[in-house]
Amino acid sequence: MITRRISIALPIILAVYIFQEAVINQFRFLGGGFSLFLIFSLIWAVLSLPEVAALIGFFAGVLMDISQSSSGPIGQWALIMIAACYAISYFGSGDDSLASNPLGVTILISIVVFSLEFIYVATGALLGVQSGDFIQIIRTIAGITAWTLIVTPIFLPIFSRLHGLAFDKQSSI
């Protein structure tokens, strides 16, 4: 049963990743822009069980590692996304009102994106990745968080329906 669900989910994940790489990354947004694929992965994790969310986090992290816009070593995003997707699903699965509240999901996703970007920069610094000066990093992370707050409510119903399609659930958002 889970194999069928994952086999339906993987093409959806790949389609969102390809859309991110082929379309979204071609535009230059003020403040650093946003990662639709990161938002998608986190929304998918909120709506999934923790074990499935960790698996989705692994696939999403590997795809983010091989992205042209990734400057860190291979495996950095994978490790971060496994932990983040599992944690967001674990904390979100016990509270059913969170998964059915679009405002709560939007705020949670924005906070997690903000945290993940800081964790990515911090672990990158530990691994010797050059990332720029402190003011530039803060400005970029603030811009990414602001764009996430704007974009998440727009794509939340779409991603929720795609999750329901893949896992045979009614969309609650």
N, C-alpha and C positions, 0 to 999 in steps of 0.2 A: 504494500500500500504506500509506504513512504517513498519507495523507488519511483512509482508512477508520479507522485506529487513533485519530487525533485526533478524528474525528467520533464515535467511541464514548466517548472520554475526556472530551470537553467536557460531555455531560449528567451524567456522574458528578461532575465538578468543580462544576458548577452545583448539583447536589443537595446536596453537602456544604456548599457556601457558603450555600444557603438554610437548611439545617438549623442551621448556625452562627448565622445572623442571626435566625431565627425561634424557635429553642429555646434554644440555649446562652447567647446574649447576654441572655436574659430573667432568668437567675439571677444572683444576686450571691454570688460565691464569696469566701472569705477569702483575702486576699493578692493579689487582682486576677484570679483565675480563670485560664482558659486559652483559647487559640484553637485549636479543633479543625481549622479550615480551614488554619491555619499548619502544624500538625502533619501534616495530610494532604498538603499541598503538599510538605513536606520529605521525607516518607516516599516519596511518588511520585517525587521527584527522585533519591533514593538508589537506587531500583529502575530508573531509566531511563538512557538514554544522555545524555551532556551536552547535545547539541543539543535533544533532546526536553525535557530538564529545564529548559533556558533558556526554551523556549516555554511550558511549564507555569508557570514562574516569572513570566513576563510576564502570562499570563492571571490567575494568582492575585494578583499585585501590583495589577493594575487593579481586580479585584474587591475587594481589601482597601482600595484607595484610595476606592472609592465606598461603602464600608461606613459605616453611621451612627456606628459607634464610632471611626472614624478621625478624628484631629484634625489631621493634617498636610495639606500641599498635595497636589493631584492629581499623581501621578507619583512621589512619594517611595517608597511601598511597591513600586511597579512596578520601579523601579531597584534597590532593595535585594533584592527577590525574584529578579530575573533573575541578579544576581551570586551570590546565595547558592545558588540551585538549581543553577546551572551548576557552582559550586565544589564543592558537596556531591556532585554526581553525578560530577564529574571525579575527585575524590579517592576516592570510593566505588566507581567502576566498575573501577578497577585491582585492587581487593582484593575478590575474590569471597567471601572468608570473612566480610567485613563485611556484605554483603547477605544472607547466610544466617544471621547471628547476631543473634537478637532483642535480647540484652543490649547488644551493640555498637551496634545501630541506635538503641536507646532512649537510650543515653548520648550518642551523636553528635547525635541530634535535640535533646536537652536542652541540650547545649553550644551548638548552633547557634541555638536559640531564645533562650538567654541573650545570645549575641553580637548577634543581630538586634535584640533589644529595646534594647540599648545603642546600637547603630548608629542605630536609628530615633530615639532620644532625642537623640543627638549631632547627627545631620543636621537634626533638627527645630529644635534650638537654633541651628544655623547659619542656618536659614531663618526664624528669628524666632518659632517656635511656643512658647507658654508651656506648660510642663509640670509645674510645681510645684517644691517644694524637693527638695534632694538626698536626704534621708532617705526621703521618700515615694517617690521614684523607685527607690531601692535596694530598699526594702521591696516595692514592686510587682513589680519585675523578679525578685526572689528568690521571690516567691509564684508568679509565672507559671512560673518554672523548676521549682519544686517540683510544681506541678500537671502540668506537662509530663512529669515523671518518673513521676507516678502514672498519667496517662491514656494515654500512648503505648503501654505494653505491652497495654493493653486493646483499643485500636483497631488495633494493628499487623497482626494476622492478617486483619482485615476489609479494611483498605486494601491489603494485599498481594494478597489474592484479587481485589479490584476491579482492581488493576493488571494482574494476570495475565489477567483477563477481557478487558480493553481491548487488551492487547498480545499476546494468544495465547501466554502463557507459563505454565508451571507455577509455582505459588506455592512459593517456597523458604523462607519464614519460617513 
